[in-house]
Amino acid sequence: MKGELTTIARPYATAAFHYALEAYALPEWEAALTQAAQLLTNKKIAALLTHPQVTPNQLADLFCDGLSALNDAQKNFIRLLASQRRLPALAAITACFIGYREEHEKRMTVKVVSAVVLNETQQDALKTRLTERLKRAISLECTVDINLIGGALLRAGDIVFDGSVKGKLNRLFEFLR
């Protein structure tokens, strides 16, 4: 289902991105899409998306009223999604939009999972190395997973760097099979 939503989301995210880029409004559009996608985390709102008695216009009004900071173009985008029954894809549209923006701005968020909390010096060193290697401005999202035993696992888009002890043990085990 996730892959299907991404396929559905891509053309909408592309259109929103190009519109926002031409309007010099990338941050505003990202914020609006993020807020709209967050509405879907409400179980009652999510249930309305598939309710047979709720019309696309009612859904669009619900989203547009719930997000008072939307400008006219953003409201029209929400209305288009509602009319095409694509509101369930909002989270995937937002993720694609953010990816396009990061690509355009030559930046990337790298998810770091480490066995222990990384201090500021370690994070700065990691950012520097990743910036050199990936040729992008890097921001880190750090979390801790003690099950890694030691080291860290980094996800930068489609690239995965597994320097964890657990990963090394798994690769050794596979080699010995």
N, C-alpha and C positions, 0 to 999 in steps of 0.2 A: 504493500500500500504506500509506503514511504517513497519508493522510486516512482510510482505512478503520480503521486502528488508533485514531485519534483518536475516531472515531465509536463504536467499541467501548469505548474507555476512559472516555468522558465519564460514563456512568451510574455506573460503579464509583468513579471519582474523586469524583463528587458525593456518593455514599453515604459514602465514607470521610471526606470533608471534613466533612459534617454530623455524623457520629459524633464525629470528633475535636474539632469545635467545641463540641459539647454536653459533651464530657468534659474541656474545657479542655486539650487535648493536641495542639494543632496542630504544635508543633515536634517532638514525639516521633513523630507519625505521618509527618511529612515526612521525618524521618531514617530511619525504618523503610522507607518506600517507596523512598527514594533508595538505601539499601543493597540492598534486594531487586532493584531495577532494575539495580544494578551487577553482581549475580550473572550477569545475562544477557550481560554483555560477555565472560564466559568461554565460549570456543567449545565446550568439552565440555558445559557445562551447557545452552547454547543448542541443541546437537544433541539432547540428551535430550528437549527439549520436543516434538519431532516424531517421536521414536522410537516405533514401534508397540508395542513390548513393555514400555514404561515406563508404569505406571498413573498416573492423577492423584494417588492417595494417595502413591505413591512420590515424585512430583515435589513435592508439598506437604511431605513429610517432609524431602526434600533442602533445600528452601528454609528451612523452620522450623529445622532443625538447623544450617544454615549461618549463620543469623542468630539467634544465641542471645539477643540482647537484646530479642526480640519479646515483647510481652505477649500474653495470651490472645486479646484482641480482634483484634490484628494477625495472630496465627497463624490465627484463624478466617477472616480476610479472605484470607490467602494460600491457605488450603484451599478457600475458595469459588472463587477465581480458578482454582486447579488443577482443581477439579471441573468447571468450565465451559470448560476449555481456553483460559483467557484469560491465562495467565502471559506469553505473548509480548507482551502489551499493557502490561506493567508500566512500561516507560519512558514510554509515552504517558499512562498513569494518573498517574504521578508528575508529569509536566509539567503536566497539567490540575490536579492537586491544588495544586501550587505556584502556578499562576495564580489559582486560587480563593482561596488564602491571601493572596496579594499584593493581590488585589482587596478582600478583606475588611479587611485591615489598611491599606488606602490607601497601598500602597507599590508600587514598580515597579523592576525591574532594567532598565537601559538598556544595550544593547550599543553600544559606541563603537569604530569602526574609524577610526583616524587615520593620516595619512601619516608622522607622527613621534610619539615618545613624549610624552604629555601630562604636564606636571609637576603637582604637587599644587595649585598656585594655579589653573591652568587647569581641573583637574578640579573644584575647589570652585566656580569660577565657572559651569561647565557645570551642576553639580548645582543651584545656586541658580536659574539660568534655567529649567531643566527642571522643578524643583519648582513655580515660579510658573506655568509654562505648563500643566503636567499635573495640578496640584493633588494631588500625591502625594509621599511621601518617596521619594527617588531613590537608588539605588545604581548604580554604574557597573561594567561589565565592559569594560575597555579592552584593545584589541589594536592592533597596527600592521600596516599594509599599504602598503608603499612604492609600489605600483602606483597608489595614489590620486593621486599627484603632490603634492598639497597638500590641506588642509582635512580634513573628517571626514564619516563616514557614521554616523548614529545610528538604531538600531532600538529603539523603545519599544512593545512589543506589536505591534499591527498598523500602527503609525505609523512611517514612515521619513522622516528628515530627511537629505537628501543635499546637503551643503555641500562636497563634494569637487570638486577641479579636474577630475578624470576625469568625474564626473557632469555637471558644467557643460559640458564639452566634448562629451559624448555628447548632451546636450539641444540644444546649438547645432548639432551635426551633423544631428540629426533635424529641426530647424527649417529648415535649409538644403536639405533634400532636396526 
